[in-house]
């Protein structure tokens, strides 16, 4: 079984912002030892896009991919755009298990993280 994580972010015209997401994926890879790889993809304005990111993992032999939407709120991108791209790839590769986690902002630990940030500057 070849398991992978794909961190999906919006994408930015600022290359440094996209690089931050790639660094996050590398840090996550150090923790996610039960996965074969962790990589990043973007909805728009940066490469690889979501479909390319998923297809690259499939070409590398992925049997299972967990998509982690790195978005704060369940807006149009989280509710419509990201799932549409994923469903397209799932239809082309029904043999690959592709699952989507909750978006980052929906995680119960986020308020505690925000408080930690506030206390760090208070």
N, CA, C and O atoms as CSV, one atom per row, in Angstrom:
chain,resi,resn,atom,element,x,y,z
A,1,UNK,N,N,0.850,-1.182,0.000
A,1,UNK,CA,C,0.000,0.000,0.000
A,1,UNK,C,C,0.891,1.238,0.000
A,1,UNK,O,O,1.764,1.384,0.855
A,2,UNK,N,N,0.670,2.103,-0.936
A,2,UNK,CA,C,1.424,3.337,-1.057
A,2,UNK,C,C,0.509,4.500,-0.672
A,2,UNK,O,O,-0.410,4.848,-1.413
A,3,UNK,N,N,0.774,5.105,0.514
A,3,UNK,CA,C,-0.088,6.154,1.064
A,3,UNK,C,C,0.612,7.502,1.013
A,3,UNK,O,O,1.800,7.618,1.312
A,4,UNK,N,N,-0.148,8.513,0.629
A,4,UNK,CA,C,0.421,9.841,0.452
A,4,UNK,C,C,-0.527,10.903,0.988
A,4,UNK,O,O,-1.736,10.687,1.074
A,5,UNK,N,N,0.036,12.054,1.347
A,5,UNK,CA,C,-0.738,13.223,1.749
A,5,UNK,C,C,-0.486,14.321,0.727
A,5,UNK,O,O,0.649,14.557,0.315
A,6,UNK,N,N,-1.565,14.989,0.325
A,6,UNK,CA,C,-1.461,16.158,-0.545
A,6,UNK,C,C,-2.083,17.344,0.182
A,6,UNK,O,O,-3.298,17.393,0.378
A,7,UNK,N,N,-1.249,18.295,0.581
A,7,UNK,CA,C,-1.716,19.520,1.215
A,7,UNK,C,C,-2.153,20.466,0.106
A,7,UNK,O,O,-1.364,20.809,-0.774
A,8,UNK,N,N,-3.414,20.885,0.151
A,8,UNK,CA,C,-3.949,21.751,-0.900
A,8,UNK,C,C,-4.226,23.139,-0.328
A,8,UNK,O,O,-4.994,23.294,0.622
A,9,UNK,N,N,-3.589,24.138,-0.922
A,9,UNK,CA,C,-3.782,25.531,-0.520
A,9,UNK,C,C,-4.320,26.333,-1.710
A,9,UNK,O,O,-4.393,25.830,-2.831
A,10,UNK,N,N,-4.686,27.563,-1.449
A,10,UNK,CA,C,-5.250,28.403,-2.502
A,10,UNK,C,C,-4.251,28.685,-3.607
A,10,UNK,O,O,-4.562,28.525,-4.787
A,11,UNK,N,N,-3.063,29.099,-3.233
A,11,UNK,CA,C,-2.076,29.564,-4.209
A,11,UNK,C,C,-2.048,31.077,-4.218
A,11,UNK,O,O,-3.058,31.731,-3.958
A,12,UNK,N,N,-0.895,31.623,-4.517
A,12,UNK,CA,C,-0.708,33.067,-4.461
A,12,UNK,C,C,0.168,33.539,-5.612
A,12,UNK,O,O,0.959,32.777,-6.168
A,13,UNK,N,N,0.010,34.813,-5.954
A,13,UNK,CA,C,0.922,35.411,-6.932
A,13,UNK,C,C,2.302,35.604,-6.306
A,13,UNK,O,O,3.306,35.700,-7.013
A,14,UNK,N,N,2.341,35.659,-4.984
A,14,UNK,CA,C,3.609,35.807,-4.258
A,14,UNK,C,C,4.246,34.427,-4.109
A,14,UNK,O,O,3.734,33.575,-3.383
A,15,UNK,N,N,5.337,34.219,-4.784
A,15,UNK,CA,C,6.024,32.928,-4.741
A,15,UNK,C,C,6.414,32.552,-3.317
A,15,UNK,O,O,6.402,31.372,-2.965
A,16,UNK,N,N,6.759,33.539,-2.495
A,16,UNK,CA,C,7.151,33.240,-1.115
A,16,UNK,C,C,5.995,32.625,-0.325
A,16,UNK,O,O,6.221,31.785,0.545
A,17,UNK,N,N,4.777,33.032,-0.618
A,17,UNK,CA,C,3.609,32.440,0.048
A,17,UNK,C,C,3.437,30.983,-0.341
A,17,UNK,O,O,3.150,30.139,0.508
A,18,UNK,N,N,3.610,30.687,-1.612
A,18,UNK,CA,C,3.515,29.299,-2.079
A,18,UNK,C,C,4.637,28.455,-1.483
A,18,UNK,O,O,4.446,27.284,-1.155
A,19,UNK,N,N,5.797,29.066,-1.350
A,19,UNK,CA,C,6.944,28.371,-0.764
A,19,UNK,C,C,6.672,27.997,0.698
A,19,UNK,O,O,7.112,26.947,1.165
A,20,UNK,N,N,5.946,28.862,1.415
A,20,UNK,CA,C,5.575,28.559,2.803
A,20,UNK,C,C,4.772,27.266,2.882
A,20,UNK,O,O,4.975,26.456,3.787
A,21,UNK,N,N,3.861,27.076,1.935
A,21,UNK,CA,C,3.041,25.859,1.913
A,21,UNK,C,C,3.922,24.647,1.623
A,21,UNK,O,O,3.741,23.586,2.222
A,22,UNK,N,N,4.868,24.804,0.712
A,22,UNK,CA,C,5.781,23.703,0.408
A,22,UNK,C,C,6.643,23.347,1.618
A,22,UNK,O,O,6.909,22.172,1.871
A,23,UNK,N,N,7.075,24.354,2.358
A,23,UNK,CA,C,7.854,24.108,3.583
A,23,UNK,C,C,6.982,23.396,4.617
A,23,UNK,O,O,7.440,22.468,5.284
A,24,UNK,N,N,5.733,23.826,4.750
A,24,UNK,CA,C,4.802,23.154,5.660
A,24,UNK,C,C,4.678,21.673,5.296
A,24,UNK,O,O,4.704,20.818,6.182
A,25,UNK,N,N,4.545,21.363,4.020
A,25,UNK,CA,C,4.440,19.969,3.578
A,25,UNK,C,C,5.697,19.185,3.948
A,25,UNK,O,O,5.607,18.026,4.352
A,26,UNK,N,N,6.857,19.804,3.816
A,26,UNK,CA,C,8.112,19.124,4.183
A,26,UNK,C,C,8.183,18.869,5.685
A,26,UNK,O,O,8.637,17.806,6.111
A,27,UNK,N,N,7.740,19.830,6.488
A,27,UNK,CA,C,7.722,19.640,7.942
A,27,UNK,C,C,6.736,18.537,8.328
A,27,UNK,O,O,7.023,17.713,9.197
A,28,UNK,N,N,5.577,18.531,7.677
A,28,UNK,CA,C,4.581,17.490,7.936
A,28,UNK,C,C,5.130,16.117,7.558
A,28,UNK,O,O,4.858,15.131,8.243
A,29,UNK,N,N,5.892,16.048,6.486
A,29,UNK,CA,C,6.480,14.773,6.043
A,29,UNK,C,C,7.386,14.182,7.116
A,29,UNK,O,O,7.457,12.961,7.258
A,30,UNK,N,N,8.078,15.026,7.870
A,30,UNK,CA,C,8.952,14.541,8.940
A,30,UNK,C,C,8.152,13.878,10.065
A,30,UNK,O,O,8.647,12.979,10.745
A,31,UNK,N,N,6.915,14.332,10.251
A,31,UNK,CA,C,6.049,13.774,11.290
A,31,UNK,C,C,5.224,12.586,10.793
A,31,UNK,O,O,4.919,11.674,11.562
A,32,UNK,N,N,4.872,12.597,9.535
A,32,UNK,CA,C,3.938,11.619,8.960
A,32,UNK,C,C,4.676,10.392,8.435
A,32,UNK,O,O,4.640,10.094,7.242
A,33,UNK,N,N,5.338,9.695,9.332
A,33,UNK,CA,C,6.179,8.566,8.922
A,33,UNK,C,C,5.377,7.382,8.394
A,33,UNK,O,O,5.938,6.505,7.736
A,34,UNK,N,N,4.074,7.339,8.672
A,34,UNK,CA,C,3.249,6.258,8.156
A,34,UNK,C,C,2.814,6.485,6.709
A,34,UNK,O,O,2.132,5.646,6.121
A,35,UNK,N,N,3.209,7.617,6.144
A,35,UNK,CA,C,2.911,7.937,4.748
A,35,UNK,C,C,4.196,7.910,3.929
A,35,UNK,O,O,5.281,8.186,4.442
A,36,UNK,N,N,4.060,7.576,2.661
A,36,UNK,CA,C,5.218,7.507,1.774
A,36,UNK,C,C,5.713,8.883,1.354
A,36,UNK,O,O,6.901,9.063,1.085
A,37,UNK,N,N,4.810,9.851,1.296
A,37,UNK,CA,C,5.227,11.205,0.953
A,37,UNK,C,C,4.168,12.207,1.373
A,37,UNK,O,O,3.005,11.863,1.584
A,38,UNK,N,N,4.598,13.449,1.488
A,38,UNK,CA,C,3.706,14.587,1.703
A,38,UNK,C,C,4.131,15.637,0.691
A,38,UNK,O,O,5.308,15.988,0.605
A,39,UNK,N,N,3.180,16.131,-0.065
A,39,UNK,CA,C,3.487,17.166,-1.055
A,39,UNK,C,C,2.400,18.231,-1.030
A,39,UNK,O,O,1.387,18.088,-0.346
A,40,UNK,N,N,2.625,19.298,-1.782
A,40,UNK,CA,C,1.690,20.420,-1.820
A,40,UNK,C,C,1.181,20.623,-3.240
A,40,UNK,O,O,1.874,20.340,-4.217
A,41,UNK,N,N,-0.048,21.121,-3.327
A,41,UNK,CA,C,-0.645,21.506,-4.605
A,41,UNK,C,C,-1.530,22.724,-4.341
A,41,UNK,O,O,-1.854,23.040,-3.196
A,42,UNK,N,N,-1.911,23.394,-5.419
A,42,UNK,CA,C,-2.607,24.666,-5.280
A,42,UNK,C,C,-3.855,24.713,-6.159
A,42,UNK,O,O,-3.894,24.151,-7.254
A,43,UNK,N,N,-4.859,25.397,-5.649
A,43,UNK,CA,C,-6.107,25.555,-6.389
A,43,UNK,C,C,-5.907,26.430,-7.619
A,43,UNK,O,O,-6.409,26.121,-8.699
A,44,UNK,N,N,-5.171,27.521,-7.449
A,44,UNK,CA,C,-4.943,28.439,-8.563
A,44,UNK,C,C,-3.696,29.281,-8.310
A,44,UNK,O,O,-3.194,29.335,-7.187
A,45,UNK,N,N,-3.214,29.919,-9.329
A,45,UNK,CA,C,-2.098,30.867,-9.287
A,45,UNK,C,C,-0.736,30.260,-8.996
A,45,UNK,O,O,0.249,30.996,-8.945
A,46,UNK,N,N,-0.639,28.961,-8.805
A,46,UNK,CA,C,0.645,28.326,-8.527
A,46,UNK,C,C,0.600,26.883,-9.017
A,46,UNK,O,O,-0.469,26.311,-9.229
A,47,UNK,N,N,1.762,26.324,-9.187
A,47,UNK,CA,C,1.884,24.934,-9.639
A,47,UNK,C,C,2.573,24.099,-8.573
A,47,UNK,O,O,3.396,24.615,-7.816
A,48,UNK,N,N,2.248,22.828,-8.507
A,48,UNK,CA,C,1.283,22.130,-9.345
A,48,UNK,C,C,-0.146,22.431,-8.899
A,48,UNK,O,O,-0.391,22.733,-7.731
A,49,UNK,N,N,-1.084,22.347,-9.838
A,49,UNK,CA,C,-2.480,22.478,-9.454
A,49,UNK,C,C,-2.935,21.157,-8.838
A,49,UNK,O,O,-2.175,20.188,-8.819
A,50,UNK,N,N,-4.149,21.112,-8.344
A,50,UNK,CA,C,-4.632,19.936,-7.617
A,50,UNK,C,C,-4.622,18.689,-8.499
A,50,UNK,O,O,-4.130,17.640,-8.083
A,51,UNK,N,N,-5.155,18.794,-9.699
A,51,UNK,CA,C,-5.202,17.621,-10.586
A,51,UNK,C,C,-3.800,17.109,-10.897
A,51,UNK,O,O,-3.558,15.902,-10.877
A,52,UNK,N,N,-2.884,18.017,-11.183
A,52,UNK,CA,C,-1.501,17.618,-11.474
A,52,UNK,C,C,-0.862,16.965,-10.255
A,52,UNK,O,O,-0.182,15.947,-10.379
A,53,UNK,N,N,-1.079,17.549,-9.076
A,53,UNK,CA,C,-0.528,16.986,-7.856
A,53,UNK,C,C,-1.039,15.571,-7.590
A,53,UNK,O,O,-0.264,14.682,-7.238
A,54,UNK,N,N,-2.341,15.369,-7.759
A,54,UNK,CA,C,-2.911,14.033,-7.565
A,54,UNK,C,C,-2.381,13.057,-8.612
A,54,UNK,O,O,-1.978,11.942,-8.280
A,55,UNK,N,N,-2.383,13.476,-9.864
A,55,UNK,CA,C,-1.922,12.585,-10.934
A,55,UNK,C,C,-0.446,12.216,-10.785
A,55,UNK,O,O,-0.049,11.099,-11.117
A,56,UNK,N,N,0.356,13.139,-10.295
A,56,UNK,CA,C,1.781,12.837,-10.079
A,56,UNK,C,C,1.932,11.745,-9.026
A,56,UNK,O,O,2.747,10.836,-9.181
A,57,UNK,N,N,1.145,11.834,-7.952
A,57,UNK,CA,C,1.202,10.803,-6.916
A,57,UNK,C,C,0.723,9.456,-7.455
A,57,UNK,O,O,1.283,8.410,-7.123
A,58,UNK,N,N,-0.301,9.492,-8.275
A,58,UNK,CA,C,-0.810,8.244,-8.872
A,58,UNK,C,C,0.231,7.631,-9.800
A,58,UNK,O,O,0.427,6.416,-9.802
A,59,UNK,N,N,0.897,8.468,-10.586
A,59,UNK,CA,C,1.968,7.972,-11.472
A,59,UNK,C,C,3.103,7.349,-10.670
A,59,UNK,O,O,3.783,6.443,-11.153
A,60,UNK,N,N,3.311,7.833,-9.446
A,60,UNK,CA,C,4.358,7.298,-8.576
A,60,UNK,C,C,3.911,6.031,-7.856
A,60,UNK,O,O,4.673,5.446,-7.086
A,61,UNK,N,N,2.667,5.608,-8.109
A,61,UNK,CA,C,2.174,4.358,-7.538
A,61,UNK,C,C,1.281,4.483,-6.325
A,61,UNK,O,O,1.062,3.497,-5.621
A,62,UNK,N,N,0.757,5.672,-6.062
A,62,UNK,CA,C,-0.114,5.854,-4.899
A,62,UNK,C,C,-1.367,4.993,-5.015
A,62,UNK,O,O,-2.023,4.961,-6.055
A,63,UNK,N,N,-1.685,4.295,-3.919
A,63,UNK,CA,C,-2.941,3.552,-3.815
A,63,UNK,C,C,-3.957,4.331,-2.996
A,63,UNK,O,O,-5.167,4.169,-3.155
A,64,UNK,N,N,-3.433,5.189,-2.108
A,64,UNK,CA,C,-4.285,5.977,-1.227
A,64,UNK,C,C,-3.696,7.377,-1.091
A,64,UNK,O,O,-2.497,7.543,-0.866
A,65,UNK,N,N,-4.560,8.376,-1.230
A,65,UNK,CA,C,-4.141,9.775,-1.083
A,65,UNK,C,C,-5.114,10.468,-0.137
A,65,UNK,O,O,-6.331,10.406,-0.315
A,66,UNK,N,N,-4.555,11.126,0.865
A,66,UNK,CA,C,-5.351,11.949,1.767
A,66,UNK,C,C,-5.108,13.402,1.368
A,66,UNK,O,O,-3.970,13.873,1.378
A,67,UNK,N,N,-6.171,14.102,1.021
A,67,UNK,CA,C,-6.080,15.515,0.661
A,67,UNK,C,C,-6.399,16.333,1.903
A,67,UNK,O,O,-7.454,16.168,2.516
A,68,UNK,N,N,-5.471,17.221,2.269
A,68,UNK,CA,C,-5.654,18.108,3.412
A,68,UNK,C,C,-5.884,19.536,2.919
A,68,UNK,O,O,-4.930,20.203,2.518
A,69,UNK,N,N,-7.125,20.020,2.941
A,69,UNK,CA,C,-7.390,21.397,2.507
A,69,UNK,C,C,-6.883,22.401,3.540
A,69,UNK,O,O,-7.383,22.462,4.663
A,70,UNK,N,N,-5.892,23.177,3.146
A,70,UNK,CA,C,-5.259,24.157,4.025
A,70,UNK,C,C,-5.957,25.506,3.825
A,70,UNK,O,O,-5.386,26.449,3.276
A,71,UNK,N,N,-7.209,25.565,4.287
A,71,UNK,CA,C,-8.068,26.742,4.155
A,71,UNK,C,C,-8.683,27.025,5.518
A,71,UNK,O,O,-8.960,26.096,6.277
A,72,UNK,N,N,-8.900,28.295,5.836
A,72,UNK,CA,C,-9.454,28.651,7.136
A,72,UNK,C,C,-10.969,28.510,7.222
A,72,UNK,O,O,-11.486,28.169,8.286
A,73,UNK,N,N,-11.689,28.759,6.146
A,73,UNK,CA,C,-13.147,28.737,6.203
A,73,UNK,C,C,-13.718,27.903,5.050
A,73,UNK,O,O,-13.070,27.689,4.026
A,74,UNK,N,N,-14.944,27.447,5.257
A,74,UNK,CA,C,-15.620,26.615,4.255
A,74,UNK,C,C,-16.306,27.497,3.217
A,74,UNK,O,O,-17.529,27.487,3.085
A,75,UNK,N,N,-15.507,28.250,2.494
A,75,UNK,CA,C,-16.031,29.073,1.419
A,75,UNK,C,C,-16.187,28.271,0.140
A,75,UNK,O,O,-16.120,27.041,0.149
A,76,UNK,N,N,-16.393,28.971,-0.945
A,76,UNK,CA,C,-16.634,28.342,-2.249
A,76,UNK,C,C,-15.514,27.391,-2.648
A,76,UNK,O,O,-15.780,26.330,-3.213
A,77,UNK,N,N,-14.280,27.750,-2.367
A,77,UNK,CA,C,-13.165,26.885,-2.753
A,77,UNK,C,C,-13.227,25.538,-2.028
A,77,UNK,O,O,-13.040,24.487,-2.640
A,78,UNK,N,N,-13.489,25.580,-0.729
A,78,UNK,CA,C,-13.544,24.348,0.061
A,78,UNK,C,C,-14.773,23.524,-0.291
A,78,UNK,O,O,-14.694,22.300,-0.400
A,79,UNK,N,N,-15.901,24.189,-0.468
A,79,UNK,CA,C,-17.168,23.489,-0.698
A,79,UNK,C,C,-17.320,23.017,-2.142
A,79,UNK,O,O,-17.866,21.940,-2.378
A,80,UNK,N,N,-16.850,23.799,-3.109
A,80,UNK,CA,C,-17.088,23.475,-4.521
A,80,UNK,C,C,-15.824,23.165,-5.317
A,80,UNK,O,O,-15.708,22.089,-5.902
A,81,UNK,N,N,-14.885,24.094,-5.341
A,81,UNK,CA,C,-13.763,24.013,-6.280
A,81,UNK,C,C,-12.809,22.847,-6.002
A,81,UNK,O,O,-12.494,22.070,-6.904
A,82,UNK,N,N,-12.358,22.729,-4.767
A,82,UNK,CA,C,-11.430,21.642,-4.438
A,82,UNK,C,C,-12.101,20.280,-4.667
A,82,UNK,O,O,-11.506,19.420,-5.317
A,83,UNK,N,N,-13.328,20.054,-4.150
A,83,UNK,CA,C,-13.969,18.761,-4.398
A,83,UNK,C,C,-14.176,18.448,-5.887
A,83,UNK,O,O,-14.078,17.289,-6.291
A,84,UNK,N,N,-14.462,19.466,-6.703
A,84,UNK,CA,C,-14.637,19.232,-8.143
A,84,UNK,C,C,-13.354,18.705,-8.775
A,84,UNK,O,O,-13.395,17.755,-9.558
A,85,UNK,N,N,-12.226,19.303,-8.448
A,85,UNK,CA,C,-10.950,18.834,-8.993
A,85,UNK,C,C,-10.657,17.404,-8.538
A,85,UNK,O,O,-10.185,16.576,-9.316
A,86,UNK,N,N,-10.941,17.134,-7.275
A,86,UNK,CA,C,-10.689,15.787,-6.741
A,86,UNK,C,C,-11.596,14.764,-7.413
A,86,UNK,O,O,-11.142,13.683,-7.787
A,87,UNK,N,N,-12.864,15.096,-7.567
A,87,UNK,CA,C,-13.810,14.162,-8.188
A,87,UNK,C,C,-13.424,13.846,-9.633
A,87,UNK,O,O,-13.621,12.722,-10.095
A,88,UNK,N,N,-12.884,14.815,-10.338
A,88,UNK,CA,C,-12.426,14.579,-11.707
A,88,UNK,C,C,-11.342,13.515,-11.730
A,88,UNK,O,O,-11.382,12.600,-12.553
A,89,UNK,N,N,-10.378,13.631,-10.831
A,89,UNK,CA,C,-9.280,12.660,-10.779
A,89,UNK,C,C,-9.784,11.309,-10.288
A,89,UNK,O,O,-9.347,10.269,-10.782
A,90,UNK,N,N,-10.698,11.312,-9.320
A,90,UNK,CA,C,-11.259,10.049,-8.832
A,90,UNK,C,C,-11.970,9.294,-9.947
A,90,UNK,O,O,-11.875,8.070,-10.025
A,91,UNK,N,N,-12.677,10.011,-10.803
A,91,UNK,CA,C,-13.383,9.376,-11.918
A,91,UNK,C,C,-12.410,8.767,-12.917
A,91,UNK,O,O,-12.694,7.727,-13.512
A,92,UNK,N,N,-11.266,9.412,-13.099
A,92,UNK,CA,C,-10.249,8.910,-14.027
A,92,UNK,C,C,-9.449,7.750,-13.436
A,92,UNK,O,O,-8.880,6.947,-14.175
A,93,UNK,N,N,-9.405,7.661,-12.098
A,93,UNK,CA,C,-8.600,6.641,-11.412
A,93,UNK,C,C,-9.402,6.010,-10.272
A,93,UNK,O,O,-9.065,6.196,-9.102
A,94,UNK,N,N,-10.458,5.268,-10.602
A,94,UNK,CA,C,-11.295,4.692,-9.539
A,94,UNK,C,C,-10.572,3.671,-8.668
A,94,UNK,O,O,-11.055,3.332,-7.588
A,95,UNK,N,N,-9.433,3.182,-9.117
A,95,UNK,CA,C,-8.668,2.200,-8.356
A,95,UNK,C,C,-7.890,2.825,-7.193
A,95,UNK,O,O,-7.392,2.113,-6.321
A,96,UNK,N,N,-7.789,4.147,-7.185
A,96,UNK,CA,C,-7.044,4.857,-6.145
A,96,UNK,C,C,-8.039,5.432,-5.130
A,96,UNK,O,O,-9.018,6.084,-5.493
A,97,UNK,N,N,-7.763,5.172,-3.864
A,97,UNK,CA,C,-8.607,5.705,-2.796
A,97,UNK,C,C,-8.148,7.130,-2.492
A,97,UNK,O,O,-7.038,7.341,-2.005
A,98,UNK,N,N,-9.008,8.099,-2.781
A,98,UNK,CA,C,-8.699,9.506,-2.510
A,98,UNK,C,C,-9.729,10.011,-1.508
A,98,UNK,O,O,-10.930,10.018,-1.781
A,99,UNK,N,N,-9.243,10.432,-0.345
A,99,UNK,CA,C,-10.113,10.942,0.702
A,99,UNK,C,C,-9.740,12.384,1.014
A,99,UNK,O,O,-8.597,12.802,0.829
A,100,UNK,N,N,-10.728,13.136,1.492
A,100,UNK,CA,C,-10.509,14.540,1.826
A,100,UNK,C,C,-10.801,14.737,3.308
A,100,UNK,O,O,-11.851,14.331,3.805
A,101,UNK,N,N,-9.857,15.367,4.010
A,101,UNK,CA,C,-10.077,15.670,5.428
A,101,UNK,C,C,-10.885,16.962,5.549
A,101,UNK,O,O,-11.176,17.631,4.558
A,102,UNK,N,N,-11.231,17.285,6.772
A,102,UNK,CA,C,-11.827,18.591,7.053
A,102,UNK,C,C,-10.818,19.672,6.676
A,102,UNK,O,O,-9.612,19.428,6.693
A,103,UNK,N,N,-11.303,20.853,6.337
A,103,UNK,CA,C,-10.379,21.951,6.087
A,103,UNK,C,C,-9.787,22.398,7.416
A,103,UNK,O,O,-10.371,22.189,8.480
A,104,UNK,N,N,-8.621,23.016,7.329
A,104,UNK,CA,C,-7.833,23.384,8.504
A,104,UNK,C,C,-8.640,24.181,9.533
A,104,UNK,O,O,-8.567,23.895,10.728
A,105,UNK,N,N,-9.396,25.161,9.088
A,105,UNK,CA,C,-10.142,26.024,9.999
A,105,UNK,C,C,-11.217,25.315,10.789
A,105,UNK,O,O,-11.678,25.844,11.800
A,106,UNK,N,N,-11.635,24.128,10.362
A,106,UNK,CA,C,-12.691,23.382,11.057
A,106,UNK,C,C,-12.155,22.513,12.191
A,106,UNK,O,O,-12.935,21.921,12.937
A,107,UNK,N,N,-10.849,22.430,12.327
A,107,UNK,CA,C,-10.242,21.562,13.333
A,107,UNK,C,C,-10.414,22.172,14.725
A,107,UNK,O,O,-10.181,23.365,14.919
A,108,UNK,N,N,-10.819,21.359,15.678
A,108,UNK,CA,C,-11.102,21.841,17.038
A,108,UNK,C,C,-9.917,22.511,17.717
A,108,UNK,O,O,-10.115,23.361,18.585
A,109,UNK,N,N,-8.698,22.154,17.350
A,109,UNK,CA,C,-7.518,22.707,17.997
A,109,UNK,C,C,-7.159,24.117,17.519
A,109,UNK,O,O,-6.296,24.756,18.122
A,110,UNK,N,N,-7.782,24.612,16.476
A,110,UNK,CA,C,-7.426,25.926,15.925
A,110,UNK,C,C,-7.626,27.052,16.937
A,110,UNK,O,O,-6.739,27.898,17.046
A,111,UNK,N,N,-8.728,27.123,17.682
A,111,UNK,CA,C,-8.838,28.212,18.664
A,111,UNK,C,C,-7.701,28.212,19.684
A,111,UNK,O,O,-7.208,29.275,20.061
A,112,UNK,N,N,-7.285,27.033,20.131
A,112,UNK,CA,C,-6.164,26.953,21.068
A,112,UNK,C,C,-4.866,27.440,20.446
A,112,UNK,O,O,-4.064,28.098,21.108
A,113,UNK,N,N,-4.659,27.116,19.173
A,113,UNK,CA,C,-3.473,27.614,18.479
A,113,UNK,C,C,-3.496,29.136,18.368
A,113,UNK,O,O,-2.468,29.790,18.540
A,114,UNK,N,N,-4.666,29.698,18.081
A,114,UNK,CA,C,-4.791,31.144,17.981
A,114,UNK,C,C,-4.528,31.811,19.342
A,114,UNK,O,O,-3.883,32.857,19.415
A,115,UNK,N,N,-5.033,31.194,20.406
A,115,UNK,CA,C,-4.767,31.738,21.737
A,115,UNK,C,C,-3.272,31.691,22.047
A,115,UNK,O,O,-2.722,32.635,22.613
A,116,UNK,N,N,-2.625,30.603,21.678
A,116,UNK,CA,C,-1.183,30.479,21.886
A,116,UNK,C,C,-0.435,31.605,21.154
A,116,UNK,O,O,0.516,32.174,21.691
A,117,UNK,N,N,-0.864,31.917,19.943
A,117,UNK,CA,C,-0.240,33.016,19.198
A,117,UNK,C,C,-0.474,34.343,19.919
A,117,UNK,O,O,0.447,35.151,20.043
A,118,UNK,N,N,-1.695,34.571,20.393
A,118,UNK,CA,C,-2.011,35.821,21.074
A,118,UNK,C,C,-1.206,35.958,22.366
A,118,UNK,O,O,-0.697,37.036,22.675
A,119,UNK,N,N,-1.093,34.867,23.114
A,119,UNK,CA,C,-0.336,34.909,24.359
A,119,UNK,C,C,1.154,35.121,24.115
A,119,UNK,O,O,1.866,35.659,24.963
A,120,UNK,N,N,1.613,34.689,22.944
A,120,UNK,CA,C,3.012,34.865,22.601
A,120,UNK,C,C,3.406,36.304,22.350
A,120,UNK,O,O,4.585,36.651,22.415
A,121,UNK,N,N,2.425,37.144,22.063
A,121,UNK,CA,C,2.737,38.569,21.831
A,121,UNK,C,C,2.161,39.461,22.931
A,121,UNK,O,O,2.405,40.668,22.946
A,122,UNK,N,N,1.404,38.870,23.843
A,122,UNK,CA,C,0.755,39.670,24.908
A,122,UNK,C,C,1.739,39.981,26.016
A,122,UNK,O,O,1.381,40.640,26.992
